[in-house]
Amino acid sequence: MHNFQPKTLFLGKNTIYLPSCHSTNDTAAEIIQNAQAFDGTIVITSDQTSGRGQRGNTWETLPGQNITMSVILKPDFLNASQQFSLNIAISLGIYAFLSKYISEELKIKWPNDIYVGNRKMGGVLIENTLSGSRISFAIVGIGLNINQLEFSGNRTISLRLATRKDEFALESLIEELCICLEKYYLQLKSGKASVLKQQYLNRLYRYQETHYFRRNDQRFLGKIVGIADNGPLMVEIDGEVNYFDFKEIAFEI
């Protein structure tokens, strides 16, 4: 799990492999604090024991079955107000990687989960370090269910379950993922944020569809009509557009 040679310009050229660790994001943060971070460094583990998701959620994974990694980036071309555009680029990179294997029902669920139908395949946790008004470092934590066949709930799926194929070679998949991530990151760096945002909307779970949502204890019908530039979800409710930040709204499935 550490002999990677992705055909990229910089992403994944420097690899740190840990057989086991609490969190690849935490390890990446330590690397940055020790001033040892190269742009595009990836931290990979076969066994993450305390993986984190958005807003304190946990992500459980069986050892050696899935992709658990963090990417260290230096997106100093982005202002703090543009943080969500990095989220968009990373989500599109993952989508492009998975679309080689899944042709139908693959979607990005706001803000950065990957869904097949109504089942979650993976997600992203981006933790940024600011220097003034700029992003000096971004730690992009990625968890993707690949070979795992059993989960505690019925709303989770893996690539192997979705494709009904034999076991995938994780090393080869990570190399492919690095290529896709770099492609969309470089598009963002070249000033194509608005183009990427439209692609994100085109792949967005339940975009322009009327469904039930929940806010606190209130259940209501709404339609996703867009994403604000700084990330909030735009939902039309009774003809009026409302803005929701992370964890302020829940999808009912």
C-alpha positions as CSV (number, residue, x, y, z in Angstrom):
1,M,0.0,0.0,0.0
2,H,2.9,2.4,-0.4
3,N,4.5,1.8,-3.8
4,F,2.5,4.5,-5.7
5,Q,3.6,6.1,-9.0
6,P,0.6,8.1,-10.2
7,K,0.9,9.8,-13.6
8,T,0.5,13.2,-12.1
9,L,2.4,16.5,-12.0
10,F,2.6,16.7,-8.2
11,L,-0.3,15.0,-6.4
12,G,0.7,11.8,-4.8
13,K,4.4,12.1,-5.8
14,N,5.2,12.1,-2.1
15,T,3.4,9.4,-0.2
16,I,3.4,8.5,3.5
17,Y,1.9,5.1,4.3
18,L,0.9,4.1,7.8
19,P,-0.3,0.5,8.5
20,S,-2.6,1.9,11.2
21,C,-3.4,5.4,12.6
22,H,-6.1,7.3,14.4
23,S,-6.8,9.7,11.6
24,T,-4.9,10.5,8.4
25,N,-6.1,14.1,8.7
26,D,-4.5,14.3,12.2
27,T,-1.3,12.9,10.8
28,A,-1.3,15.3,7.9
29,A,-1.8,18.2,10.4
30,E,1.3,17.0,12.4
31,I,3.3,17.0,9.1
32,I,2.3,20.6,8.4
33,Q,3.0,21.7,12.0
34,N,6.5,20.2,11.7
35,A,7.1,22.2,8.5
36,Q,7.6,18.9,6.5
37,A,4.6,19.3,4.1
38,F,5.1,19.1,0.4
39,D,2.2,20.2,-1.9
40,G,0.3,17.1,-3.0
41,T,1.6,14.8,-0.3
42,I,-0.8,12.0,0.5
43,V,-1.1,10.2,3.8
44,I,-2.6,6.7,3.5
45,T,-3.5,4.1,6.0
46,S,-4.9,0.5,5.9
47,D,-6.5,0.8,9.3
48,Q,-8.0,4.2,10.5
49,T,-9.3,3.8,14.0
50,S,-10.8,7.2,14.6
51,G,-11.9,8.6,11.3
52,R,-13.9,11.8,11.3
53,G,-16.6,13.2,9.1
54,Q,-18.3,16.5,8.8
55,R,-19.2,18.3,12.1
56,G,-18.0,15.5,14.4
57,N,-19.5,12.5,12.6
58,T,-17.5,9.3,12.6
59,W,-16.6,7.1,9.6
60,E,-16.2,3.4,10.2
61,T,-14.2,1.1,7.9
62,L,-12.8,-2.4,8.0
63,P,-9.0,-2.7,7.9
64,G,-7.5,-3.1,4.4
65,Q,-10.9,-2.9,2.6
66,N,-11.3,0.7,1.6
67,I,-9.5,3.9,0.6
68,T,-8.6,6.0,3.6
69,M,-6.3,8.9,2.8
70,S,-5.6,12.6,3.2
71,V,-4.1,15.0,0.7
72,I,-2.1,18.0,1.7
73,L,-2.6,21.0,-0.6
74,K,-1.3,24.6,-0.7
75,P,-4.2,26.5,-2.3
76,D,-2.9,29.9,-1.5
77,F,-4.6,31.2,-4.6
78,L,-7.9,30.9,-2.8
79,N,-9.4,33.5,-0.3
80,A,-11.0,32.2,2.8
81,S,-14.4,33.1,1.3
82,Q,-13.7,30.7,-1.6
83,Q,-13.2,27.6,0.6
84,F,-16.2,25.8,-0.9
85,S,-14.8,26.0,-4.4
86,L,-12.1,23.6,-3.2
87,N,-14.8,21.3,-1.9
88,I,-16.4,21.4,-5.3
89,A,-13.2,20.5,-7.2
90,I,-12.4,17.6,-4.8
91,S,-15.9,16.2,-5.1
92,L,-15.8,16.4,-8.9
93,G,-12.4,14.6,-8.9
94,I,-13.9,11.8,-6.8
95,Y,-17.0,11.6,-9.0
96,A,-14.9,11.4,-12.2
97,F,-12.8,8.6,-10.7
98,L,-15.9,6.6,-9.7
99,S,-17.8,7.3,-12.9
100,K,-15.3,5.0,-14.7
101,Y,-16.9,2.1,-12.8
102,I,-20.4,3.3,-12.1
103,S,-22.5,4.6,-14.9
104,E,-25.8,5.1,-13.2
105,E,-27.1,6.7,-10.0
106,L,-23.8,8.2,-9.0
107,K,-24.3,11.6,-7.4
108,I,-22.6,14.1,-5.1
109,K,-24.8,14.8,-2.0
110,W,-24.3,18.3,-0.6
111,P,-21.9,19.2,0.7
112,N,-19.4,16.4,-0.2
113,D,-20.8,12.9,0.2
114,I,-20.7,10.4,-2.6
115,Y,-24.0,8.5,-3.2
116,V,-25.1,5.7,-5.4
117,G,-28.9,5.9,-5.5
118,N,-29.8,6.6,-1.9
119,R,-26.8,4.9,-0.4
120,K,-23.5,6.5,0.7
121,M,-20.3,5.3,-0.8
122,G,-17.9,7.8,0.8
123,G,-17.2,11.4,1.8
124,V,-14.7,14.2,2.3
125,L,-13.5,16.2,5.2
126,I,-11.5,19.3,4.3
127,E,-9.7,21.2,7.1
128,N,-8.2,24.5,6.1
129,T,-5.4,26.6,7.7
130,L,-5.6,30.3,7.0
131,S,-2.9,32.9,6.6
132,G,-4.6,36.2,6.7
133,S,-7.4,36.1,4.1
134,R,-5.8,33.2,2.2
135,I,-5.8,29.5,2.6
136,S,-2.2,28.4,3.3
137,F,-2.9,24.7,3.7
138,A,-5.8,22.4,3.1
139,I,-6.0,18.8,4.4
140,V,-8.4,16.8,2.3
141,G,-9.5,13.7,4.0
142,I,-11.1,11.1,1.7
143,G,-12.9,7.9,2.7
144,L,-14.3,5.7,0.0
145,N,-15.9,2.3,0.6
146,I,-14.3,0.0,-2.0
147,N,-14.2,-3.7,-1.1
148,Q,-16.2,-3.9,2.1
149,L,-19.3,-6.2,1.7
150,E,-21.0,-5.8,5.0
151,F,-22.2,-2.6,6.8
152,S,-24.2,-2.0,10.0
153,G,-26.9,-0.2,8.1
154,N,-28.6,-0.4,4.8
155,R,-27.8,3.1,3.6
156,T,-24.2,2.4,2.9
157,I,-22.6,0.8,-0.2
158,S,-19.2,0.0,-1.6
159,L,-17.8,0.0,-5.1
160,R,-17.7,-3.7,-5.0
161,L,-21.3,-4.0,-4.0
162,A,-22.4,-1.4,-6.6
163,T,-20.6,-3.1,-9.5
164,R,-20.9,-6.7,-8.3
165,K,-17.3,-7.3,-9.4
166,D,-14.4,-9.1,-7.8
167,E,-12.1,-7.4,-5.3
168,F,-10.4,-4.2,-6.5
169,A,-6.7,-3.5,-6.1
170,L,-6.6,-0.5,-3.8
171,E,-3.1,0.7,-5.0
172,S,-4.2,1.0,-8.6
173,L,-7.4,2.8,-7.6
174,I,-5.6,5.3,-5.5
175,E,-3.3,6.1,-8.4
176,E,-6.4,6.7,-10.6
177,L,-8.0,8.9,-7.9
178,C,-4.9,11.0,-7.6
179,I,-5.0,11.7,-11.4
180,C,-8.6,12.8,-11.2
181,L,-8.2,15.0,-8.1
182,E,-5.2,16.8,-9.6
183,K,-7.1,17.4,-12.9
184,Y,-10.0,19.2,-11.2
185,Y,-7.7,21.0,-8.6
186,L,-5.6,22.4,-11.5
187,Q,-8.8,23.6,-13.2
188,L,-9.8,25.4,-10.1
189,K,-6.3,26.9,-9.9
190,S,-6.6,28.1,-13.5
191,G,-9.7,30.2,-12.7
192,K,-12.5,27.8,-13.7
193,A,-14.5,28.0,-10.5
194,S,-17.7,28.9,-12.1
195,V,-17.5,26.1,-14.7
196,L,-16.8,23.6,-11.9
197,K,-19.7,24.9,-9.9
198,Q,-22.1,24.2,-12.8
199,Q,-20.6,20.7,-13.2
200,Y,-21.1,20.2,-9.4
201,L,-24.8,21.2,-9.7
202,N,-25.3,18.9,-12.7
203,R,-24.2,16.0,-10.5
204,L,-25.9,17.1,-7.3
205,Y,-28.1,14.6,-5.5
206,R,-31.8,15.7,-5.8
207,Y,-31.0,18.9,-7.6
208,Q,-34.2,20.6,-8.9
209,E,-36.3,17.8,-7.4
210,T,-39.0,18.2,-4.8
211,H,-38.4,16.1,-1.7
212,Y,-39.0,16.1,2.0
213,F,-36.3,17.7,4.3
214,R,-36.1,18.2,8.0
215,R,-35.0,21.2,10.0
216,N,-34.9,20.5,13.8
217,D,-38.3,18.8,14.3
218,Q,-40.0,20.4,11.3
219,R,-40.6,18.3,8.2
220,F,-41.2,20.2,4.9
221,L,-41.2,19.9,1.2
222,G,-38.4,21.7,-0.6
223,K,-36.5,21.8,-3.9
224,I,-32.7,22.3,-4.2
225,V,-32.2,25.2,-6.6
226,G,-28.5,26.0,-6.1
227,I,-25.5,26.5,-4.0
228,A,-24.3,29.8,-2.6
229,D,-20.8,30.8,-3.5
230,N,-19.7,30.3,0.1
231,G,-21.3,26.9,0.4
232,P,-24.9,27.1,1.9
233,L,-27.5,25.0,0.2
234,M,-30.3,26.9,-1.5
235,V,-33.7,25.3,-1.0
236,E,-37.0,26.7,-2.4
237,I,-39.8,26.3,0.2
238,D,-43.2,27.6,-0.7
239,G,-41.8,29.8,-3.5
240,E,-39.1,31.3,-1.3
241,V,-35.4,30.5,-1.4
242,N,-33.9,29.6,2.0
243,Y,-30.2,29.2,2.7
244,F,-28.9,26.3,4.9
245,D,-25.5,25.8,6.3
246,F,-23.9,22.4,7.2
247,K,-26.1,20.4,9.6
248,E,-28.9,22.9,9.5
249,I,-31.0,20.7,7.2
250,A,-31.4,16.9,6.8
251,F,-32.4,14.9,3.7
252,E,-35.2,12.5,4.3
253,I,-34.8,9.3,2.4
